Amino acid sequence: MTAVDRAPKQDRSRATRQRLLAAAVACLAERGWAGSTVSAVALRAGVSRGAAQHHFPTREDLFTAAVEYVAEERCQALRDLFPQGAAGDRRAVVAALVDGCTGPLFRAALHLWVAASNEDQLRARVTELEARVGRETHRVAVELLGADESRPGTRETVQGLLDMARGLGLANLLTDDTARRERVIEQWAGVLDGVLG
């Protein structure tokens, strides 16, 4: 088999993997941990269970990889949304960060966190994953806000923003919190302007 023959197979493999990851996040967001099985994800992705297990040998492998993959995609999408940074429009950055906590990725991650709180085998993996995703999200927020973390209080203010965004995401799970969320976004943009200068 030549390199040319392998390329389409590698492309198909990569496409299958991406379909599985997207299906896993959607399944987890809609069904929660208890209702999300490898079989359900494989069916949703249009692949066999064997193909799913070829890419992800365990259920934990599949769902942690899915949340990590989509979180990385979300960070890149934020960078793409503000290619020159957005220190001049901090409200837009705050809104984008909050929006990231109101979609299917956040819901999927939340189900994974809750499952990890009760399953020792999953806890270590999710804790490590959350630390990695949290660091990258913080780094992106600092970059987009034009924040100088050498200034006292800056790191904590940016982290407070991310924690607040998660809190708004939790509130949004139960009711449409759009009006209050908009007021909080405005307030945080003002706070950031005051702290970051």
C-alpha positions as CSV (number, residue, x, y, z in Angstrom):
1,M,0.0,0.0,0.0
2,T,1.4,3.4,-1.0
3,A,1.2,6.7,0.9
4,V,-1.5,7.8,-1.6
5,D,-3.6,4.7,-0.7
6,R,-3.2,5.3,3.0
7,A,-4.3,9.0,2.9
8,P,-8.0,8.4,2.1
9,K,-8.1,5.7,4.9
10,Q,-6.5,8.1,7.3
11,D,-9.0,10.8,6.3
12,R,-11.9,8.4,6.8
13,S,-10.5,7.4,10.2
14,R,-10.2,11.0,11.2
15,A,-13.7,11.8,10.0
16,T,-15.1,8.8,11.9
17,R,-13.3,9.9,15.0
18,Q,-14.7,13.4,14.7
19,R,-18.2,12.1,14.1
20,L,-17.9,10.0,17.2
21,L,-16.7,12.9,19.3
22,A,-19.5,15.2,18.1
23,A,-22.1,12.4,18.7
24,A,-20.7,11.8,22.2
25,V,-21.1,15.4,23.2
26,A,-24.6,15.6,21.8
27,C,-25.6,12.3,23.5
28,L,-24.2,13.4,26.8
29,A,-25.8,16.8,26.6
30,E,-29.2,15.3,25.8
31,R,-29.2,12.0,27.8
32,G,-26.8,12.6,30.6
33,W,-24.2,10.0,31.7
34,A,-26.6,7.2,32.6
35,G,-28.2,7.4,29.2
36,S,-25.1,7.8,27.1
37,T,-23.6,4.5,26.0
38,V,-21.0,3.7,23.4
39,S,-23.7,1.9,21.4
40,A,-25.9,5.0,21.5
41,V,-23.0,7.2,20.3
42,A,-22.0,4.8,17.6
43,L,-25.6,4.7,16.3
44,R,-25.9,8.5,16.4
45,A,-22.5,8.8,14.5
46,G,-23.5,6.2,11.9
47,V,-20.7,3.7,12.7
48,S,-20.6,0.3,14.3
49,R,-19.9,-0.3,18.0
50,G,-16.7,-2.0,17.0
51,A,-15.5,1.0,15.0
52,A,-16.3,3.2,18.0
53,Q,-14.4,0.9,20.3
54,H,-11.5,0.8,17.9
55,H,-11.1,4.6,18.3
56,F,-12.1,4.7,22.0
57,P,-11.6,1.4,23.9
58,T,-13.7,2.5,26.9
59,R,-16.7,4.6,27.6
60,E,-14.6,6.9,29.7
61,D,-12.1,7.3,26.8
62,L,-14.9,8.3,24.5
63,F,-16.6,10.9,26.7
64,T,-13.5,12.5,28.1
65,A,-12.0,12.8,24.6
66,A,-15.3,14.2,23.3
67,V,-15.5,17.0,26.0
68,E,-11.8,17.8,25.5
69,Y,-12.1,17.9,21.7
70,V,-15.1,20.2,21.7
71,A,-13.6,22.4,24.4
72,E,-10.4,22.8,22.2
73,E,-12.7,23.7,19.3
74,R,-14.5,26.2,21.4
75,C,-11.3,27.9,22.4
76,Q,-10.2,28.1,18.8
77,A,-13.6,29.5,17.8
78,L,-13.2,32.2,20.4
79,R,-9.8,33.1,19.0
80,D,-11.2,33.1,15.5
81,L,-14.1,35.4,16.6
82,F,-11.6,38.0,17.8
83,P,-8.5,37.6,15.6
84,Q,-7.0,40.9,16.7
85,G,-8.1,40.5,20.4
86,A,-10.9,42.4,21.9
87,A,-9.4,44.5,24.7
88,G,-11.4,47.4,23.2
89,D,-14.7,45.5,23.4
90,R,-14.5,43.6,26.6
91,R,-18.3,43.2,26.7
92,A,-18.1,41.1,23.5
93,V,-15.5,38.8,25.1
94,V,-17.6,38.4,28.3
95,A,-20.7,37.6,26.2
96,A,-18.8,35.1,24.1
97,L,-17.4,33.4,27.2
98,V,-20.8,33.3,28.8
99,D,-22.4,31.9,25.6
100,G,-19.9,29.1,25.8
101,C,-21.5,28.1,29.1
102,T,-25.0,28.0,27.8
103,G,-24.6,25.4,25.0
104,P,-24.4,21.7,24.6
105,L,-20.7,21.5,25.4
106,F,-21.3,23.0,28.9
107,R,-24.3,20.6,29.4
108,A,-22.2,17.6,28.4
109,A,-19.3,18.7,30.6
110,L,-21.7,19.1,33.5
111,H,-23.0,15.6,33.1
112,L,-19.5,14.3,33.0
113,W,-18.5,16.3,36.2
114,V,-21.6,14.9,38.1
115,A,-20.8,11.3,37.0
116,A,-17.1,11.8,38.0
117,S,-18.2,13.0,41.4
118,N,-19.7,9.5,42.0
119,E,-17.3,7.3,40.1
120,D,-13.7,7.0,41.2
121,Q,-12.5,5.6,37.9
122,L,-13.8,8.6,36.1
123,R,-13.0,11.2,38.7
124,A,-9.2,11.3,38.1
125,R,-9.6,11.6,34.4
126,V,-12.2,14.3,34.5
127,T,-10.3,16.2,37.2
128,E,-7.2,16.2,35.0
129,L,-9.2,17.1,31.9
130,E,-11.0,20.0,33.7
131,A,-7.6,21.4,34.9
132,R,-6.3,21.3,31.3
133,V,-9.4,22.8,29.7
134,G,-9.6,25.4,32.5
135,R,-6.0,26.5,32.0
136,E,-6.6,26.9,28.2
137,T,-9.8,28.7,28.6
138,H,-8.1,31.1,31.1
139,R,-5.3,31.6,28.7
140,V,-7.7,32.5,25.9
141,A,-9.7,34.9,28.1
142,V,-6.5,36.7,29.2
143,E,-5.3,36.9,25.6
144,L,-8.7,38.2,24.2
145,L,-9.2,40.7,27.1
146,G,-5.6,42.1,26.7
147,A,-5.1,41.4,30.4
148,D,-1.8,41.9,32.1
149,E,-1.6,39.2,34.7
150,S,1.4,40.8,36.4
151,R,-1.0,43.5,37.7
152,P,-2.4,42.6,41.2
153,G,-5.9,41.2,41.0
154,T,-6.0,40.6,37.3
155,R,-5.6,36.8,37.4
156,E,-8.3,36.5,40.0
157,T,-10.7,38.9,38.2
158,V,-10.3,36.9,35.0
159,Q,-10.9,33.6,36.9
160,G,-13.9,35.2,38.6
161,L,-15.3,36.0,35.2
162,L,-14.9,32.3,34.1
163,D,-16.5,31.1,37.3
164,M,-19.3,33.6,36.9
165,A,-19.9,32.4,33.3
166,R,-20.2,28.8,34.6
167,G,-22.7,29.9,37.3
168,L,-24.8,31.6,34.6
169,G,-24.6,28.4,32.6
170,L,-26.0,26.5,35.5
171,A,-28.8,29.0,36.0
172,N,-29.7,28.7,32.3
173,L,-30.1,24.9,32.6
174,L,-33.4,25.4,34.5
175,T,-34.9,28.5,33.1
176,D,-34.3,31.1,30.3
177,D,-32.2,33.5,32.2
178,T,-31.4,35.8,29.2
179,A,-32.5,39.1,30.7
180,R,-30.6,38.7,33.9
181,R,-27.6,37.3,32.1
182,E,-27.4,40.4,29.9
183,R,-27.3,42.7,32.9
184,V,-24.6,40.5,34.5
185,I,-22.6,40.6,31.3
186,E,-22.8,44.4,31.2
187,Q,-21.7,44.6,34.9
188,W,-18.7,42.3,34.4
189,A,-17.6,44.2,31.3
190,G,-17.5,47.3,33.5
191,V,-15.6,45.5,36.3
192,L,-13.1,44.3,33.8
193,D,-12.6,47.7,32.3
194,G,-12.0,49.0,35.9
195,V,-9.6,46.3,36.9
196,L,-7.7,45.8,33.6
197,G,-7.6,49.5,32.6
